[in-house]
Amino acid sequence: MIGLGTYAFFWEMSSRAPEPLDLAGAFCATREHGLGLFQICDYDPLTELPGGELAEAAATARDLGLAVELGTKGIEAGRLREFLRLAGVFDATLVRSMLYAPGSRPSLTEAEAMLREVLPAYADAGVTLALETYEQVATTELAGLIESIASPHLGICLDPGNVVARLESPRDAVERAAPLTVNVHVKDFAFTRTAGWVGFNYAGAPMGSGLHDYPHLLHTVRPAERGINEVVEHWLPWQGDPATTIATEREWTRTTVEYLREIHRRSTR
């Protein structure tokens, strides 16, 4: 299933928007694209909402026919248990996280112990924990950790764009992570020269125009065949003013959804 996440509304939900979009607004915008999935990822207000507002947000998603996934950072037992509780509120069956969080950088040995502590509760609840590929942990190490635990409720959230900052090849990361992938973050990315041709900027690009070999990911991971959800997000640089930035963000979302639908159609012919 293709869906949107909070990173597809990065600027529109931020304090730089004149009227920041709330969760209900993001849910409605997702439905307007004809999509049935939303990932609430790294959205700080989520853990601060009173119980009544959480229940209202979950009810809005259900009324719209949206499946919800959650996302956080870190694997401390308290944090993962809190997101398992939130998963119950939203009927979510997947929580995305990362090995590290501000103030927490466990070794691989420590990470294995931390994950083994909480995974039985995730298994009991029927929730999968997806650890994202990113530049602070080598993809081979992340994959090795997950393979050593060998739980059907632990896998990889595959984001090939993140690993470039570690000088990893996105294609190599896709191939190493593919058998363990349970969630995909979809965005394109590219390098541009800085002013004066001194160095580069690495940022988002309209889907299909950058360096992301998405057809390779589609062929290697086979998300539709394996029931793996794909969540659209962007690395859109600020465009100079709120109106232009938000309009561009919305256009990137529209074109990304169209791109994914078309390439999926082609792949099934």
C-alpha positions as CSV (number, residue, x, y, z in Angstrom):
1,M,0.0,0.0,0.0
2,I,1.2,3.5,-0.8
3,G,0.7,6.2,1.8
4,L,1.9,9.6,3.1
5,G,3.7,10.4,6.3
6,T,4.3,13.5,8.3
7,Y,7.6,14.1,6.4
8,A,5.4,14.7,3.2
9,F,3.9,17.6,5.2
10,F,7.2,18.7,6.8
11,W,6.7,22.4,6.1
12,E,3.0,22.6,6.1
13,M,2.8,21.1,9.6
14,S,5.7,23.2,10.8
15,S,5.7,26.5,12.8
16,R,6.8,28.3,9.6
17,A,3.4,27.7,8.0
18,P,1.0,30.6,8.7
19,E,-1.6,28.1,9.7
20,P,0.1,24.8,10.4
21,L,-1.7,21.7,9.3
22,D,-2.8,19.4,12.2
23,L,-3.0,15.6,12.1
24,A,-6.7,15.7,11.1
25,G,-5.8,18.0,8.2
26,A,-3.0,15.7,7.1
27,F,-5.3,12.7,7.3
28,C,-7.8,14.4,5.1
29,A,-5.2,15.5,2.6
30,T,-4.0,11.9,2.4
31,R,-7.5,10.7,1.6
32,E,-7.9,13.4,-1.1
33,H,-5.0,11.7,-2.9
34,G,-7.0,8.5,-2.8
35,L,-4.6,6.8,-0.3
36,G,-5.4,4.7,2.6
37,L,-2.3,4.9,4.8
38,F,-0.6,7.6,7.0
39,Q,2.6,7.3,9.0
40,I,2.8,9.6,12.0
41,C,6.6,9.7,12.1
42,D,8.8,11.8,14.4
43,Y,5.8,14.0,15.3
44,D,6.6,15.4,18.7
45,P,3.1,16.5,19.7
46,L,1.9,12.9,19.5
47,T,3.3,12.0,22.9
48,E,1.9,15.2,24.4
49,L,-1.7,14.9,23.3
50,P,-4.2,14.2,26.1
51,G,-6.0,10.9,25.9
52,G,-9.2,12.4,24.6
53,E,-7.4,14.2,21.7
54,L,-5.5,11.0,20.9
55,A,-8.8,9.1,20.8
56,E,-10.3,11.8,18.6
57,A,-7.4,11.7,16.2
58,A,-7.6,7.9,16.0
59,A,-11.3,8.1,15.4
60,T,-10.8,10.6,12.5
61,A,-8.4,8.2,10.8
62,R,-10.8,5.3,11.2
63,D,-13.7,7.4,9.9
64,L,-11.6,8.3,6.8
65,G,-10.7,4.6,6.3
66,L,-7.0,5.3,7.0
67,A,-4.6,2.7,8.3
68,V,-2.0,4.4,10.6
69,E,1.6,3.6,11.3
70,L,3.7,5.3,14.0
71,G,7.4,6.4,14.1
72,T,9.8,7.5,16.8
73,K,13.6,7.5,17.4
74,G,15.5,5.3,19.8
75,I,15.0,1.8,21.2
76,E,14.9,2.4,25.0
77,A,12.4,0.1,26.6
78,G,10.3,2.9,27.9
79,R,10.1,4.7,24.6
80,L,9.2,1.5,22.7
81,R,6.6,0.5,25.2
82,E,5.0,4.0,25.0
83,F,4.7,3.7,21.2
84,L,3.3,0.2,21.6
85,R,0.6,1.8,23.8
86,L,0.0,4.5,21.1
87,A,-0.1,1.8,18.5
88,G,-3.0,0.3,20.3
89,V,-4.9,3.7,20.3
90,F,-4.5,3.9,16.5
91,D,-4.8,0.2,15.7
92,A,-1.3,0.5,14.2
93,T,0.5,-2.7,13.3
94,L,3.9,-1.1,12.6
95,V,6.2,1.3,14.6
96,R,9.3,2.7,12.9
97,S,12.3,3.6,14.9
98,M,16.1,4.1,14.8
99,L,18.8,2.6,16.9
100,Y,19.9,6.0,18.2
101,A,18.0,8.9,19.7
102,P,19.2,12.1,21.3
103,G,21.1,11.0,24.4
104,S,21.1,7.3,23.5
105,R,23.7,5.6,21.4
106,P,23.7,1.9,22.4
107,S,26.4,-0.5,21.1
108,L,25.1,-3.3,18.9
109,T,25.4,-5.7,21.9
110,E,23.4,-3.3,24.0
111,A,20.9,-2.7,21.2
112,E,20.3,-6.5,20.9
113,A,19.5,-6.7,24.6
114,M,17.2,-3.7,24.5
115,L,15.3,-5.1,21.6
116,R,15.0,-8.6,23.0
117,E,13.5,-7.0,26.1
118,V,10.5,-5.4,24.3
119,L,9.9,-7.6,21.3
120,P,7.8,-10.2,23.1
121,A,5.3,-7.4,23.9
122,Y,5.3,-6.3,20.3
123,A,4.7,-9.9,19.2
124,D,1.9,-10.3,21.7
125,A,0.2,-7.2,20.3
126,G,0.8,-8.1,16.6
127,V,2.9,-5.0,16.0
128,T,6.1,-5.0,14.0
129,L,9.1,-2.8,14.8
130,A,10.9,-1.4,11.8
131,L,14.4,0.0,12.3
132,E,15.4,2.5,9.6
133,T,18.5,2.5,7.5
134,Y,20.4,5.7,8.0
135,E,23.9,7.2,8.1
136,Q,24.7,6.6,11.7
137,V,24.7,2.8,11.5
138,A,26.0,0.8,8.6
139,T,23.3,-1.1,6.8
140,T,25.3,-4.3,7.1
141,E,25.4,-3.9,10.9
142,L,21.7,-3.1,11.2
143,A,20.9,-6.1,9.0
144,G,23.2,-8.3,11.0
145,L,21.6,-7.2,14.3
146,I,18.1,-8.0,13.0
147,E,19.2,-11.3,11.6
148,S,20.7,-12.3,15.0
149,I,17.5,-11.6,16.8
150,A,15.4,-13.3,14.1
151,S,12.0,-12.1,15.2
152,P,9.1,-12.0,12.7
153,H,8.1,-8.7,14.5
154,L,11.4,-7.0,13.8
155,G,12.6,-5.7,10.4
156,I,14.0,-2.8,8.4
157,C,12.4,0.4,7.3
158,L,14.3,0.9,4.1
159,D,15.3,4.4,3.2
160,P,18.1,4.4,0.6
161,G,18.5,8.1,0.6
162,N,19.8,8.2,4.2
163,V,22.8,5.9,3.7
164,V,24.5,8.2,1.2
165,A,25.9,10.4,4.0
166,R,27.8,7.3,5.2
167,L,29.2,6.9,1.6
168,E,27.1,3.8,1.1
169,S,25.6,3.0,-2.2
170,P,21.8,3.2,-2.2
171,R,21.6,0.1,-4.5
172,D,23.9,-1.9,-2.2
173,A,21.8,-0.9,0.8
174,V,18.6,-2.0,-1.0
175,E,20.0,-5.3,-1.8
176,R,21.4,-6.0,1.7
177,A,18.2,-4.9,3.4
178,A,15.6,-6.3,1.0
179,P,15.0,-9.7,2.7
180,L,14.5,-7.9,6.0
181,T,12.5,-5.0,4.8
182,V,9.0,-4.5,6.3
183,N,8.5,-0.8,5.5
184,V,9.8,1.6,2.8
185,H,10.3,5.4,2.8
186,V,10.0,6.8,-0.7
187,K,11.7,10.0,-1.7
188,D,14.1,11.0,-4.4
189,F,17.4,12.8,-3.8
190,A,20.2,14.5,-5.7
191,F,23.4,16.5,-5.3
192,T,23.7,20.1,-6.6
193,R,26.9,22.2,-6.7
194,T,27.1,25.0,-4.1
195,A,27.7,28.6,-5.2
196,G,31.2,29.0,-6.6
197,W,31.4,25.3,-7.3
198,V,32.9,24.6,-3.9
199,G,31.3,21.4,-2.6
200,F,27.7,20.1,-3.0
201,N,24.3,20.2,-1.4
202,Y,22.5,16.9,-0.9
203,A,18.8,17.3,-0.7
204,G,15.5,16.1,-2.1
205,A,14.4,16.1,-5.7
206,P,11.1,15.6,-7.5
207,M,10.4,11.9,-7.7
208,G,12.0,10.3,-10.8
209,S,14.4,13.2,-11.4
210,G,17.1,12.4,-8.9
211,L,19.6,9.6,-8.1
212,H,17.1,7.1,-6.5
213,D,16.9,4.0,-8.7
214,Y,13.3,3.3,-7.5
215,P,12.7,0.6,-10.3
216,H,15.6,-1.3,-8.8
217,L,14.1,-1.1,-5.3
218,L,10.7,-2.2,-6.7
219,H,12.2,-5.2,-8.4
220,T,14.4,-6.1,-5.5
221,V,12.1,-5.6,-2.5
222,R,8.8,-6.4,-4.3
223,P,6.7,-4.4,-1.8
224,A,3.3,-5.0,-3.4
225,E,3.9,-8.8,-3.6
226,R,5.1,-8.9,0.0
227,G,2.5,-6.6,1.5
228,I,5.1,-3.9,2.4
229,N,3.8,-0.4,2.8
230,E,5.5,2.5,1.0
231,V,5.4,5.9,2.8
232,V,6.0,9.0,0.7
233,E,8.2,11.7,2.3
234,H,10.3,14.6,1.0
235,W,13.6,16.4,1.6
236,L,12.3,19.7,0.2
237,P,14.6,22.7,0.9
238,W,12.9,25.9,2.0
239,Q,11.8,27.8,-1.1
240,G,12.1,31.3,0.2
241,D,8.6,31.9,1.6
242,P,5.8,29.8,3.1
243,A,3.4,30.0,0.2
244,T,5.9,28.9,-2.4
245,T,7.4,26.2,-0.1
246,I,4.0,24.6,0.8
247,A,2.8,24.8,-2.8
248,T,6.0,23.0,-3.9
249,E,5.6,20.4,-1.2
250,R,2.1,19.7,-2.3
251,E,3.2,19.4,-5.9
252,W,6.0,17.0,-5.0
253,T,3.5,14.8,-3.2
254,R,1.1,14.8,-6.1
255,T,3.8,13.9,-8.6
256,T,5.3,11.3,-6.3
257,V,2.0,9.5,-5.9
258,E,1.4,9.6,-9.6
259,Y,4.9,8.3,-10.3
260,L,4.5,5.4,-7.9
261,R,1.1,4.4,-9.2
262,E,2.3,4.5,-12.8
263,I,5.5,2.5,-12.2
264,H,3.5,-0.1,-10.1
265,R,1.1,-0.4,-13.0
266,R,3.9,-1.0,-15.4
267,S,5.5,-3.6,-13.2
268,T,2.4,-5.7,-13.1
269,R,2.0,-5.9,-16.9
